[in-house]
Amino acid sequence: MSQTKRCFIAIDLPENICNEIKRLQEQLYIKNVFDASYTNSKQAHLTLVFLGNISQNQIIEIKEKLEKIKFHQIKLSLDKLGYFDERKIKIMWIGLKQKELIELHKKIKITLRGIVKQDIEFIPHITIARIKKYELKEMVKDTVLKTKVNKIQFDIDTPEDFETAGTHFNNNIKASRVK
């Protein structure tokens, strides 16, 4: 039986986006509203599709299929802070609103039909913290609403720049070369 690895398809983020993530994390830490584990801003990424546990043979197959996906340049912009799980806030993220990004996500899922098993709603975001505990949920929500994100833009380039490679993120598949 072949060994599997937890994998996802993601886009590396440019340095200016990583710097904004770090700035926001520092602001949130200073506000001291919750106890959190902050993601490493230098390893931040935008997940396009979560694959789950994938074998080495599947990784090779996935890379070959991803190389065939065609898309044009997509301009992205950071939007606002948000969180997952209304009942108990667990993940804090920066949102990205861009219809073409959702279309790219759909193309990847169609291309990898049979490999991608989860069918959850795609919410373009960059995870910046995993919340461990907090006293009052309303204070966390208020902090999210009041913390302003700089609307920095960046591009995902032409099809030639959409590459796949193993990365330092648990050997995950990753789309790279983002300006």
Backbone as CSV, one residue per row, in Angstrom:
resi,resn,N_x,N_y,N_z,CA_x,CA_y,CA_z,C_x,C_y,C_z
1,MET,0.855,-1.196,0.000,0.000,0.000,0.000,0.888,1.243,0.000
2,SER,0.597,2.186,-0.890,1.452,3.377,-0.968,1.085,4.388,0.114
3,GLN,2.099,5.109,0.524,1.925,6.113,1.564,1.236,7.346,0.973
4,THR,0.402,8.004,1.766,-0.290,9.203,1.294,0.199,10.432,2.046
5,LYS,-0.043,11.592,1.421,0.304,12.877,2.022,-0.911,13.783,1.945
6,ARG,-1.079,14.600,2.954,-2.175,15.575,2.986,-1.786,16.691,2.029
7,CYS,-2.602,16.922,1.004,-2.227,17.844,-0.065,-3.325,18.853,-0.396
8,PHE,-2.896,19.944,-0.988,-3.809,20.939,-1.522,-3.120,21.663,-2.666
9,ILE,-3.910,22.353,-3.469,-3.391,23.161,-4.569,-3.504,24.605,-4.119
10,ALA,-2.386,25.320,-4.184,-2.369,26.682,-3.638,-1.516,27.605,-4.484
11,ILE,-1.654,28.879,-4.220,-0.883,29.919,-4.893,0.012,30.585,-3.861
12,ASP,1.306,30.648,-4.166,2.235,31.409,-3.320,1.842,32.879,-3.368
13,LEU,2.122,33.585,-2.304,1.782,35.000,-2.244,3.043,35.854,-2.359
14,PRO,2.925,37.004,-3.011,4.089,37.886,-3.142,4.465,38.502,-1.790
15,GLU,5.663,39.030,-1.718,6.206,39.554,-0.466,5.334,40.663,0.133
16,ASN,4.793,41.559,-0.696,3.991,42.653,-0.145,2.710,42.135,0.526
17,ILE,2.171,41.035,0.038,0.985,40.435,0.665,1.387,39.789,1.989
18,CYS,2.525,39.103,1.996,3.032,38.496,3.238,3.284,39.577,4.298
19,ASN,3.790,40.726,3.868,4.025,41.834,4.801,2.719,42.362,5.387
20,GLU,1.681,42.430,4.570,0.370,42.878,5.063,-0.201,41.863,6.051
21,ILE,-0.015,40.586,5.770,-0.464,39.548,6.699,0.215,39.735,8.048
22,LYS,1.530,39.938,8.032,2.288,40.123,9.271,1.786,41.360,10.028
23,ARG,1.531,42.457,9.302,1.025,43.683,9.930,-0.310,43.416,10.630
24,LEU,-1.199,42.711,9.950,-2.509,42.404,10.531,-2.374,41.486,11.743
25,GLN,-1.515,40.497,11.651,-1.301,39.591,12.774,-0.781,40.348,13.997
26,GLU,0.135,41.276,13.774,0.668,42.072,14.884,-0.425,42.925,15.511
27,GLN,-1.285,43.522,14.679,-2.409,44.311,15.199,-3.338,43.453,16.045
28,LEU,-3.663,42.279,15.545,-4.563,41.376,16.268,-3.934,40.915,17.581
29,TYR,-2.652,40.640,17.562,-1.949,40.198,18.768,-1.975,41.297,19.834
30,ILE,-1.727,42.530,19.425,-1.712,43.668,20.358,-3.098,43.885,20.969
31,LYS,-4.148,43.682,20.187,-5.516,43.876,20.696,-5.865,42.865,21.785
32,ASN,-5.184,41.716,21.793,-5.300,40.728,22.871,-6.744,40.309,23.160
33,VAL,-7.528,40.060,22.119,-8.929,39.670,22.264,-9.079,38.143,22.294
34,PHE,-8.098,37.443,21.728,-8.151,35.979,21.687,-6.744,35.409,21.721
35,ASP,-6.670,34.152,22.099,-5.414,33.411,22.068,-5.398,32.655,20.745
36,ALA,-4.311,32.809,19.960,-4.285,32.199,18.630,-2.903,31.687,18.275
37,SER,-2.913,30.788,17.327,-1.704,30.329,16.680,-1.699,31.018,15.323
38,TYR,-0.730,31.910,15.105,-0.684,32.677,13.862,0.101,31.909,12.802
39,THR,-0.401,31.950,11.568,0.312,31.291,10.478,1.600,32.050,10.193
40,ASN,2.593,31.357,9.695,3.845,31.995,9.315,3.577,32.832,8.070
41,SER,3.726,34.143,8.172,3.374,35.029,7.061,4.217,34.745,5.817
42,LYS,5.420,34.234,5.986,6.292,33.927,4.840,5.838,32.663,4.109
43,GLN,5.051,31.826,4.764,4.543,30.602,4.140,3.051,30.705,3.808
44,ALA,2.505,31.905,3.911,1.082,32.098,3.624,0.811,31.767,2.159
45,HIS,-0.380,31.295,1.898,-0.759,30.896,0.555,-2.281,30.976,0.415
46,LEU,-2.712,30.958,-0.825,-4.137,30.957,-1.145,-4.487,29.569,-1.654
47,THR,-5.227,28.799,-0.861,-5.613,27.450,-1.266,-6.734,27.524,-2.298
48,LEU,-6.514,26.861,-3.434,-7.535,26.794,-4.484,-8.402,25.551,-4.338
49,VAL,-7.768,24.424,-4.015,-8.510,23.168,-3.857,-7.811,22.313,-2.811
50,PHE,-8.571,21.820,-1.847,-8.033,20.873,-0.874,-8.229,19.473,-1.444
51,LEU,-7.164,18.680,-1.453,-7.213,17.344,-2.041,-7.349,16.233,-1.011
52,GLY,-6.911,16.488,0.206,-6.931,15.439,1.222,-5.688,14.583,1.131
53,ASN,-5.796,13.325,1.541,-4.654,12.413,1.512,-4.495,11.834,0.114
54,ILE,-3.333,12.073,-0.481,-3.057,11.715,-1.871,-1.787,10.858,-1.925
55,SER,-1.796,9.826,-2.770,-0.617,8.973,-2.949,0.388,9.666,-3.874
56,GLN,1.620,9.195,-3.869,2.662,9.751,-4.729,2.280,9.604,-6.202
57,ASN,1.671,8.478,-6.568,1.227,8.285,-7.954,0.160,9.310,-8.338
58,GLN,-0.756,9.590,-7.423,-1.790,10.594,-7.697,-1.170,11.980,-7.833
59,ILE,-0.143,12.276,-7.039,0.516,13.585,-7.118,1.082,13.790,-8.522
60,ILE,1.720,12.785,-9.074,2.270,12.876,-10.435,1.142,13.102,-11.438
61,GLU,0.051,12.345,-11.304,-1.107,12.477,-12.196,-1.721,13.885,-12.089
62,ILE,-1.843,14.382,-10.877,-2.422,15.712,-10.647,-1.566,16.787,-11.297
63,LYS,-0.254,16.708,-11.114,0.648,17.703,-11.713,0.506,17.730,-13.230
64,GLU,0.420,16.555,-13.838,0.266,16.478,-15.296,-1.044,17.118,-15.738
65,LYS,-2.116,16.866,-15.015,-3.424,17.429,-15.366,-3.442,18.950,-15.168
66,LEU,-2.813,19.429,-14.086,-2.817,20.866,-13.811,-2.063,21.652,-14.875
67,GLU,-1.037,21.057,-15.448,-0.252,21.742,-16.488,-1.085,22.057,-17.720
68,LYS,-2.207,21.375,-17.899,-3.061,21.558,-19.081,-4.130,22.626,-18.879
69,ILE,-4.273,23.124,-17.660,-5.307,24.133,-17.392,-4.902,25.463,-18.020
70,LYS,-5.823,26.061,-18.742,-5.598,27.353,-19.396,-6.384,28.437,-18.649
71,PHE,-5.721,29.547,-18.397,-6.406,30.714,-17.842,-5.586,31.955,-18.143
72,HIS,-6.238,33.099,-18.107,-5.537,34.353,-18.357,-5.220,35.023,-17.024
73,GLN,-4.486,36.112,-17.091,-4.084,36.824,-15.878,-5.304,37.203,-15.041
74,ILE,-5.175,36.976,-13.742,-6.246,37.325,-12.812,-5.695,38.334,-11.813
75,LYS,-6.365,39.462,-11.695,-5.997,40.470,-10.699,-6.766,40.180,-9.422
76,LEU,-6.033,40.085,-8.330,-6.648,39.844,-7.027,-6.392,41.035,-6.127
77,SER,-7.255,41.211,-5.152,-7.087,42.262,-4.165,-7.522,41.727,-2.807
78,LEU,-6.731,42.039,-1.782,-7.141,41.682,-0.432,-8.433,42.421,-0.133
79,ASP,-9.315,41.801,0.629,-10.612,42.410,0.882,-10.776,42.796,2.354
80,LYS,-11.186,41.864,3.189,-11.433,42.174,4.598,-11.176,40.937,5.439
81,LEU,-11.107,41.127,6.741,-10.960,39.997,7.651,-12.286,39.261,7.786
82,GLY,-12.186,37.973,8.024,-13.362,37.160,8.268,-12.980,35.978,9.137
83,TYR,-13.945,35.124,9.410,-13.681,33.950,10.235,-14.608,32.828,9.820
84,PHE,-14.194,31.607,10.159,-15.019,30.431,9.895,-15.590,29.917,11.194
85,ASP,-16.742,29.372,11.069,-17.514,28.692,12.099,-18.186,29.681,13.045
86,GLU,-19.399,30.005,12.715,-20.190,30.971,13.489,-20.400,30.525,14.938
87,ARG,-20.567,29.222,15.151,-20.806,28.732,16.517,-19.599,28.962,17.420
88,LYS,-18.438,28.562,16.963,-17.207,28.728,17.730,-16.132,29.157,16.747
89,ILE,-15.737,30.410,16.822,-14.775,30.961,15.868,-13.455,30.214,16.003
90,LYS,-12.999,29.625,14.873,-11.782,28.813,14.901,-10.691,29.320,13.964
91,ILE,-11.074,29.853,12.819,-10.115,30.278,11.804,-10.370,31.741,11.451
92,MET,-9.301,32.544,11.460,-9.403,33.932,11.019,-8.663,34.052,9.696
93,TRP,-9.247,34.794,8.756,-8.675,34.872,7.423,-8.867,36.244,6.790
94,ILE,-8.105,36.454,5.709,-8.279,37.637,4.858,-9.001,37.148,3.605
95,GLY,-10.091,37.797,3.281,-10.868,37.398,2.109,-10.352,38.018,0.831
96,LEU,-10.670,37.358,-0.270,-10.355,37.842,-1.617,-11.632,37.702,-2.428
97,LYS,-12.064,38.781,-3.048,-13.271,38.685,-3.884,-12.851,38.853,-5.328
98,GLN,-13.077,37.806,-6.097,-12.717,37.842,-7.497,-13.409,36.678,-8.193
99,LYS,-14.334,36.992,-9.084,-15.117,35.969,-9.763,-14.239,35.021,-10.578
100,GLU,-13.190,35.557,-11.239,-12.329,34.719,-12.076,-11.562,33.694,-11.241
101,LEU,-11.282,34.020,-9.984,-10.618,33.067,-9.098,-11.542,31.877,-8.827
102,ILE,-12.816,32.163,-8.673,-13.804,31.101,-8.477,-13.886,30.236,-9.737
103,GLU,-13.782,30.859,-10.899,-13.794,30.099,-12.159,-12.557,29.208,-12.259
104,LEU,-11.390,29.704,-11.835,-10.173,28.890,-11.838,-10.349,27.690,-10.902
105,HIS,-10.922,27.934,-9.748,-11.204,26.852,-8.798,-12.083,25.776,-9.460
106,LYS,-13.120,26.218,-10.161,-14.016,25.277,-10.840,-13.275,24.477,-11.910
107,LYS,-12.407,25.164,-12.690,-11.632,24.464,-13.728,-10.764,23.374,-13.111
108,ILE,-10.138,23.682,-12.000,-9.273,22.705,-11.331,-10.106,21.519,-10.858
109,LYS,-11.248,21.786,-10.241,-12.099,20.695,-9.747,-12.602,19.815,-10.886
110,ILE,-12.960,20.434,-12.014,-13.415,19.655,-13.171,-12.261,18.821,-13.722
111,THR,-11.089,19.426,-13.834,-9.909,18.726,-14.342,-9.540,17.548,-13.449
112,LEU,-9.747,17.693,-12.158,-9.367,16.654,-11.198,-10.562,15.835,-10.708
113,ARG,-11.638,15.828,-11.498,-12.816,15.043,-11.128,-12.399,13.605,-10.857
114,GLY,-12.893,13.057,-9.772,-12.525,11.705,-9.386,-11.398,11.681,-8.364
115,ILE,-10.602,12.748,-8.341,-9.519,12.859,-7.353,-9.973,13.748,-6.198
116,VAL,-10.598,14.886,-6.552,-11.104,15.815,-5.536,-12.415,15.249,-5.010
117,LYS,-12.437,14.938,-3.740,-13.606,14.282,-3.161,-14.545,15.250,-2.437
118,GLN,-13.989,16.297,-1.849,-14.819,17.227,-1.081,-15.528,18.191,-2.014
119,ASP,-16.767,18.454,-1.702,-17.543,19.401,-2.489,-18.070,20.496,-1.566
120,ILE,-17.141,21.259,-0.995,-17.530,22.351,-0.106,-17.443,23.670,-0.865
121,GLU,-18.195,24.635,-0.412,-18.208,25.948,-1.050,-16.814,26.558,-0.996
122,PHE,-16.369,27.100,-2.128,-15.063,27.749,-2.205,-15.202,29.200,-1.763
123,ILE,-14.520,29.553,-0.688,-14.478,30.929,-0.201,-13.026,31.372,-0.287
124,PRO,-12.687,32.175,-1.312,-11.287,32.595,-1.470,-10.800,33.344,-0.230
125,HIS,-9.752,32.784,0.397,-9.240,33.393,1.629,-7.801,32.966,1.882
126,ILE,-7.145,33.714,2.747,-5.800,33.404,3.219,-5.903,33.269,4.732
127,THR,-5.645,32.088,5.247,-5.715,31.868,6.695,-4.565,32.610,7.366
128,ILE,-4.884,33.390,8.408,-3.832,34.117,9.125,-3.709,33.685,10.583
129,ALA,-4.746,33.013,11.125,-4.671,32.572,12.526,-5.661,31.449,12.782
130,ARG,-5.270,30.594,13.704,-6.165,29.555,14.215,-6.449,29.923,15.668
131,ILE,-7.715,30.199,15.955,-8.116,30.680,17.268,-8.146,29.516,18.257
132,LYS,-7.447,29.678,19.370,-7.432,28.642,20.407,-8.546,28.876,21.422
133,LYS,-8.632,30.114,21.921,-9.703,30.437,22.878,-9.922,31.942,22.935
134,TYR,-11.100,32.303,23.448,-11.465,33.706,23.625,-12.525,33.767,24.712
135,GLU,-12.662,34.948,25.296,-13.659,35.132,26.363,-15.049,35.411,25.793
136,LEU,-15.129,36.423,24.925,-16.429,36.842,24.380,-16.407,36.825,22.853
137,LYS,-17.302,36.050,22.266,-17.378,35.954,20.814,-17.644,37.322,20.182
138,GLU,-18.474,38.125,20.832,-18.805,39.447,20.282,-17.577,40.347,20.181
139,MET,-16.641,40.205,21.116,-15.400,40.994,21.045,-14.547,40.560,19.856
140,VAL,-14.510,39.268,19.569,-13.768,38.768,18.413,-14.407,39.293,17.133
141,LYS,-15.732,39.196,17.044,-16.444,39.697,15.862,-16.213,41.185,15.664
142,ASP,-16.256,41.945,16.744,-16.024,43.384,16.686,-14.604,43.689,16.202
143,THR,-13.649,42.924,16.684,-12.254,43.100,16.260,-12.115,42.835,14.765
144,VAL,-12.763,41.791,14.282,-12.729,41.467,12.854,-13.301,42.626,12.040
145,LEU,-14.429,43.169,12.471,-15.066,44.273,11.741,-14.227,45.546,11.741
146,LYS,-13.540,45.822,12.847,-12.809,47.083,12.997,-11.369,47.046,12.495
147,THR,-10.833,45.869,12.226,-9.453,45.774,11.739,-9.454,45.941,10.223
148,LYS,-8.813,46.988,9.767,-8.823,47.332,8.345,-7.671,46.652,7.608
149,VAL,-8.016,46.064,6.477,-7.047,45.408,5.606,-6.709,46.364,4.474
150,ASN,-5.419,46.552,4.194,-5.016,47.339,3.024,-5.378,46.557,1.770
151,LYS,-6.058,47.184,0.848,-6.572,46.509,-0.357,-5.467,46.373,-1.415
152,ILE,-4.429,45.641,-1.094,-3.287,45.465,-1.985,-3.666,44.511,-3.116
153,GLN,-3.260,44.873,-4.346,-3.551,44.030,-5.501,-2.328,43.205,-5.892
154,PHE,-2.597,42.026,-6.458,-1.537,41.208,-7.032,-2.136,40.363,-8.145
155,ASP,-1.269,39.792,-8.983,-1.724,39.061,-10.159,-1.354,37.589,-10.094
156,ILE,-2.223,36.771,-10.672,-1.881,35.409,-11.036,-1.730,35.506,-12.544
157,ASP,-0.564,35.162,-13.046,-0.237,35.428,-14.448,-0.774,34.414,-15.443
158,THR,-0.197,34.443,-16.616,-0.617,33.654,-17.770,-0.448,32.155,-17.541
159,PRO,-1.020,31.332,-18.410,-0.917,29.878,-18.234,0.509,29.367,-18.064
160,GLU,1.482,29.983,-18.718,2.866,29.536,-18.585,3.365,29.694,-17.150
161,ASP,2.789,30.606,-16.412,3.228,30.859,-15.045,2.478,30.018,-14.017
162,PHE,1.547,29.221,-14.470,0.802,28.352,-13.567,1.540,27.020,-13.533
163,GLU,2.416,26.878,-12.568,3.241,25.682,-12.465,2.850,24.889,-11.240
164,THR,3.255,23.652,-11.205,3.040,22.838,-10.028,4.378,22.300,-9.567
165,ALA,4.522,22.221,-8.281,5.774,21.705,-7.720,5.527,21.241,-6.308
166,GLY,6.312,20.294,-5.860,6.270,19.932,-4.451,6.813,21.116,-3.661
167,THR,6.328,21.325,-2.466,6.772,22.473,-1.690,7.111,22.067,-0.274
168,HIS,7.545,23.034,0.496,7.861,22.819,1.903,6.599,22.683,2.752
169,PHE,5.414,22.879,2.174,4.166,22.692,2.908,3.774,21.224,2.836
170,ASN,4.372,20.379,3.638,4.044,18.950,3.669,4.044,18.317,2.289
171,ASN,4.972,18.746,1.423,5.061,18.226,0.052,3.772,18.407,-0.723
172,ASN,3.095,19.507,-0.498,1.829,19.754,-1.182,2.062,20.204,-2.608
173,ILE,1.070,20.017,-3.418,1.098,20.511,-4.790,0.780,21.994,-4.715
174,LYS,1.458,22.779,-5.514,1.270,24.210,-5.384,1.364,24.910,-6.727
175,ALA,0.475,25.844,-6.971,0.601,26.717,-8.131,1.554,27.822,-7.703
176,SER,2.519,28.139,-8.533,3.508,29.113,-8.094,3.741,30.188,-9.143
177,ARG,4.761,30.977,-8.899,5.134,32.106,-9.742,4.039,33.158,-9.792
178,VAL,3.654,33.641,-8.678,2.668,34.721,-8.613,3.417,36.007,-8.414
179,LYS,3.062,37.025,-9.177,3.745,38.318,-9.041,3.166,39.093,-7.897
